[in-house]
Amino acid sequence: MLKLDDRAVKILSILAREGRISKAELAKRLNLSAAPAWERMKRLEAAGMITGYHASVALKKVGPHLVVFLAAELESHRAQDFQAFERAIAPLDEVVACWAVGGGFDYILQVVTRDIDNYQRLVDQLLQAKAGLSRYFTYVVTKPVKQGPLPLERLLAMPAKE
């Protein structure tokens, strides 16, 4: 695993916020020349720490949509039951994120679809697929409040030396 120094953390943090930053601007913010800055970034990519570059799309301007969080509870809790559920949701493009969670539910899914009818069709499809879904709870997003990049500099801050 690649050791992360302060500059590596800064590169990750900058790219998480501004994936399209130019090589020159990245180098300037790191107080490096372009070649070493680019080389450091390429090492982070090669180590699998940078998995891609994405655009943040303003869904409201694109067209009608509905964002839903679905809390899912499975019928059984054997390894093969979790694997079957995960296989069932993998091809569903509307499921944009899924987290296995501890506590009252087994999974939290983030679903983005055109409208409530399409959402219900997706749930019906999951129920018919015999994916092991026993109960689900739907939470419709009424407005986005905050969404941002990971707080990498805080997560990976080097401890202060005493």
C-alpha positions as CSV (number, residue, x, y, z in Angstrom):
1,M,0.0,0.0,0.0
2,L,1.2,3.5,-0.9
3,K,2.2,5.6,2.1
4,L,0.3,8.9,2.1
5,D,2.3,12.0,3.0
6,D,0.8,15.5,3.3
7,R,1.1,16.2,-0.4
8,A,-0.6,12.9,-1.4
9,V,-3.5,13.8,0.9
10,K,-3.7,17.2,-0.6
11,I,-3.8,15.8,-4.1
12,L,-6.6,13.4,-3.2
13,S,-8.5,16.3,-1.5
14,I,-8.1,18.6,-4.5
15,L,-9.1,16.0,-7.0
16,A,-12.2,15.0,-5.0
17,R,-13.4,18.6,-5.3
18,E,-12.1,19.5,-8.7
19,G,-11.4,16.5,-10.9
20,R,-10.9,18.6,-14.0
21,I,-8.1,20.8,-12.5
22,S,-5.3,21.4,-14.9
23,K,-1.8,19.9,-14.3
24,A,-0.4,23.4,-13.9
25,E,-3.0,24.5,-11.3
26,L,-2.6,21.2,-9.4
27,A,1.2,21.7,-9.3
28,K,0.8,25.4,-8.2
29,R,-1.4,24.4,-5.3
30,L,1.0,21.7,-4.2
31,N,4.0,24.1,-4.6
32,L,5.6,21.7,-7.0
33,S,6.5,21.8,-10.7
34,A,4.1,20.1,-13.1
35,A,6.1,16.9,-13.7
36,P,6.5,15.8,-10.0
37,A,2.9,16.8,-9.3
38,W,1.6,14.7,-12.3
39,E,3.9,11.8,-11.3
40,R,2.5,11.8,-7.7
41,M,-1.1,11.8,-9.1
42,K,-0.3,8.9,-11.4
43,R,1.1,6.9,-8.5
44,L,-2.1,7.4,-6.6
45,E,-4.1,6.2,-9.6
46,A,-1.8,3.2,-10.0
47,A,-2.3,2.3,-6.3
48,G,-6.0,2.3,-6.8
49,M,-6.6,5.3,-4.6
50,I,-8.1,7.4,-7.4
51,T,-10.8,5.3,-9.0
52,G,-12.2,7.8,-11.6
53,Y,-13.2,11.3,-12.4
54,H,-16.8,12.3,-12.5
55,A,-19.0,15.2,-13.3
56,S,-21.5,16.5,-10.7
57,V,-24.8,16.7,-12.6
58,A,-27.6,19.1,-11.7
59,L,-30.5,16.7,-11.9
60,K,-33.1,19.4,-11.5
61,K,-31.9,20.9,-14.8
62,V,-31.7,17.6,-16.6
63,G,-35.3,16.6,-16.2
64,P,-37.9,15.1,-13.9
65,H,-36.5,12.8,-11.3
66,L,-37.1,11.3,-7.8
67,V,-34.5,10.5,-5.3
68,V,-35.4,7.8,-2.7
69,F,-33.6,6.1,0.1
70,L,-34.8,2.6,0.6
71,A,-34.1,0.8,3.9
72,A,-34.2,-3.0,3.1
73,E,-34.5,-5.9,5.5
74,L,-33.8,-9.4,4.3
75,E,-35.8,-12.5,5.2
76,S,-32.7,-14.5,6.2
77,H,-29.3,-13.6,7.2
78,R,-27.0,-16.2,5.8
79,A,-24.0,-15.3,3.6
80,Q,-25.8,-16.6,0.5
81,D,-28.8,-14.4,1.2
82,F,-26.7,-11.3,1.3
83,Q,-24.9,-12.3,-1.9
84,A,-28.3,-13.0,-3.6
85,F,-29.6,-9.6,-2.7
86,E,-26.4,-7.8,-3.8
87,R,-26.5,-9.7,-7.2
88,A,-30.1,-8.7,-7.7
89,I,-29.4,-5.0,-7.3
90,A,-26.1,-4.9,-9.2
91,P,-27.7,-4.6,-12.7
92,L,-30.3,-2.0,-11.6
93,D,-29.0,1.4,-12.9
94,E,-31.5,3.3,-10.8
95,V,-29.8,2.0,-7.6
96,V,-26.9,4.5,-7.6
97,A,-25.6,3.5,-4.2
98,C,-26.0,0.8,-1.7
99,W,-24.6,0.3,1.8
100,A,-24.7,-2.8,4.0
101,V,-25.5,-1.5,7.5
102,G,-25.7,-2.7,11.0
103,G,-28.7,-2.1,13.2
104,G,-32.4,-2.5,12.3
105,F,-32.0,-2.8,8.5
106,D,-29.6,-4.8,6.4
107,Y,-29.1,-2.3,3.5
108,I,-29.7,1.3,2.7
109,L,-30.1,2.0,-1.1
110,Q,-30.1,5.3,-2.9
111,V,-32.4,5.2,-5.8
112,V,-32.8,7.8,-8.6
113,T,-35.6,7.3,-10.9
114,R,-38.0,9.3,-13.1
115,D,-41.1,9.2,-10.8
116,I,-42.8,7.3,-8.0
117,D,-44.4,4.8,-10.5
118,N,-41.0,3.8,-11.9
119,Y,-39.7,3.5,-8.3
120,Q,-42.6,1.2,-7.4
121,R,-41.8,-0.9,-10.6
122,L,-38.2,-1.3,-9.4
123,V,-39.4,-2.4,-5.9
124,D,-41.8,-4.9,-7.5
125,Q,-39.0,-6.2,-9.7
126,L,-36.9,-6.8,-6.6
127,L,-39.7,-8.6,-4.8
128,Q,-40.4,-10.8,-7.9
129,A,-36.7,-11.6,-8.3
130,K,-36.8,-13.4,-5.0
131,A,-33.8,-11.4,-3.8
132,G,-34.8,-12.1,-0.2
133,L,-36.3,-8.8,0.5
134,S,-38.8,-9.1,3.4
135,R,-39.6,-5.5,4.3
136,Y,-38.6,-2.2,2.9
137,F,-39.1,1.4,4.0
138,T,-39.2,4.3,1.5
139,Y,-37.8,7.7,2.3
140,V,-38.5,10.3,-0.5
141,V,-36.0,13.1,-0.7
142,T,-37.9,16.4,-0.7
143,K,-34.8,18.6,-1.3
144,P,-31.0,18.1,-1.2
145,V,-29.4,20.0,1.7
146,K,-25.7,19.1,1.5
147,Q,-23.6,16.8,-0.7
148,G,-19.9,17.2,-1.0
149,P,-16.6,15.5,-1.4
150,L,-15.1,13.3,1.3
151,P,-13.3,15.2,4.1
152,L,-10.0,13.5,3.2
153,E,-7.7,16.1,4.8
154,R,-9.5,15.6,8.1
155,L,-9.7,11.8,7.8
156,L,-6.1,11.5,6.9
157,A,-4.6,14.3,8.9
158,M,-1.1,13.5,10.3
159,P,-1.2,13.4,14.1
160,A,0.5,16.4,15.7
161,K,3.9,15.6,17.2
162,E,4.3,16.5,20.9
